[in-house]
Amino acid sequence: MFLLRAIVRPEKSPVVMKALFDAGFPAVTKSSVFGRGKQRGLKVGNVTYDELPKDLLMIMINEKDKDFVVETIMNAARSGENGQFGDGKIFVTPVVESYTISSGKKEI
């Protein structure tokens, strides 16, 4: 199993969530976060915004679905045809164990 964490623009979050749902992956955890990437924030006039609003989407998937889900997220989250700075980032990490709290059942 893998945990995918996708940091996306807030306005792209509903698009990504729908794309995942339509692709058969409805279980997603969403959080509002703030941060900056390589662009080091955003400068408008004399004001620099060091931390920009983003959404963090987390989804646990099987190894066989990893590439498909990453591609689904990238296609839905990308701004325009070629993308732009600030479109986001996807992190893929292995999951050693997971448990369902209500049943106490070990998932892996």
Secondary structure, 3 states (H helix, E strand, C coil): CEEEEEEECHHHHHHHHHHHHHCCCCCCEEEEEEECCCCCCEEECCEEECCEEEEEEEEEECHHHHHHHHHHHHHHHCCCCCCCCCCEEEEEEECCCCECCCCCCECC
